[in-house]
């Protein structure tokens, strides 16, 4: 077992929210570390590229799930659920004071309106 993993018993038992949190933290950390530019003291989070990369990972994860990949109806049901969750989670994140604080400190107002591809 590695320091970031879980036990076999937990991996096969049921959905594990602790594992989800650990995985989420690792993904966010990787995006942040990869976004640090090497010629300035700047973290340039490229939202469009990050979202595209995450979608590729989601696609691969879904392809590994026999229950999802078995039929177009199963994929449609899952994507409908994902759409609802995305709408809710984006709204929650947008109203989160810590996200607003980060955005205020990370971007000038005019930068948010001019730039970004996501």
C-alpha positions in Angstrom: 0.0 0.0 0.0 1.3 3.5 -0.8 0.9 6.5 1.5 -1.9 8.0 -0.5 -3.9 4.8 -1.3 -6.5 2.9 0.5 -6.9 -0.7 1.7 -8.2 -3.4 -0.5 -11.1 -3.9 1.8 -12.1 -0.3 1.6 -11.6 -0.3 -2.2 -14.1 -3.1 -2.8 -16.5 -2.4 0.0 -18.5 0.7 -1.1 -18.3 4.3 -2.2 -15.6 6.0 -0.1 -16.1 9.7 0.4 -12.7 9.9 2.1 -11.0 8.5 -1.0 -13.0 11.0 -3.1 -11.6 13.9 -1.0 -8.1 12.5 -1.2 -8.4 12.2 -5.0 -9.9 15.6 -5.4 -7.1 17.2 -3.3 -4.5 15.4 -5.5 -6.1 16.6 -8.7 -6.3 20.2 -7.5 -2.7 20.1 -6.3 -1.5 18.7 -9.6 -3.4 21.4 -11.6 -1.9 24.1 -9.3 1.6 22.8 -9.5 1.5 22.3 -13.2 0.1 25.9 -13.6 3.2 27.5 -12.1 5.1 29.2 -14.9 8.9 28.9 -14.9 9.8 32.4 -15.9 7.7 34.5 -13.5 6.3 34.2 -9.9 2.9 33.4 -11.4 0.4 30.5 -11.3 -1.5 30.6 -14.6 -4.4 28.3 -14.2 -5.5 27.5 -17.8 -9.2 26.7 -17.2 -9.9 25.6 -20.8 -7.0 23.2 -21.0 -7.7 21.9 -17.4 -11.4 21.3 -18.2 -10.5 19.5 -21.4 -7.9 17.3 -19.7 -10.4 16.5 -16.9 -13.0 15.5 -19.5 -10.5 13.1 -21.1 -10.0 11.5 -17.7 -13.7 11.3 -17.0 -14.2 9.7 -20.4 -11.5 7.1 -19.6 -13.0 6.4 -16.1 -16.5 6.0 -17.7 -15.1 3.6 -20.3 -13.8 1.4 -17.5 -17.2 1.2 -16.0 -19.2 -1.7 -17.5 -22.5 -0.4 -16.2 -22.1 2.9 -18.0 -20.5 1.7 -21.2 -23.0 -1.0 -21.9 -25.6 1.1 -23.7 -26.4 4.5 -25.1 -29.3 4.8 -22.6 -27.0 4.2 -19.6 -24.6 6.9 -21.0 -27.5 9.3 -21.5 -28.8 8.7 -17.9 -25.3 9.3 -16.5 -24.7 12.4 -18.5 -28.0 13.8 -17.4 -27.1 13.2 -13.8 -23.6 14.7 -14.4 -25.2 17.8 -16.0 -27.5 18.4 -13.0 -24.6 17.9 -10.6 -22.4 20.3 -12.5 -25.0 23.0 -12.6 -25.5 22.6 -8.8 -21.8 22.4 -8.0 -20.8 25.3 -10.1 -23.5 27.5 -8.5 -22.3 26.4 -5.1 -18.7 27.1 -5.9 -19.5 30.5 -7.4 -21.3 31.5 -4.2 -18.6 30.1 -1.9 -16.8 33.0 -0.1 -13.4 31.2 -0.3 -13.7 31.0 -4.1 -14.8 34.6 -4.3 -11.8 35.6 -2.2 -9.4 33.5 -4.4 -10.8 35.1 -7.5 -10.5 38.6 -6.1 -6.9 38.1 -5.1 -5.9 36.1 -8.2 -7.5 38.2 -10.9 -8.0 41.9 -11.7 -11.6 42.5 -12.6 -10.8 43.4 -16.2 -8.7 40.2 -16.6 -11.7 38.0 -15.8 -13.8 39.7 -18.4 -11.1 39.8 -21.2 -9.4 36.5 -20.8 -10.0 32.8 -20.3 -11.2 30.2 -22.7 -13.5 28.0 -20.5 
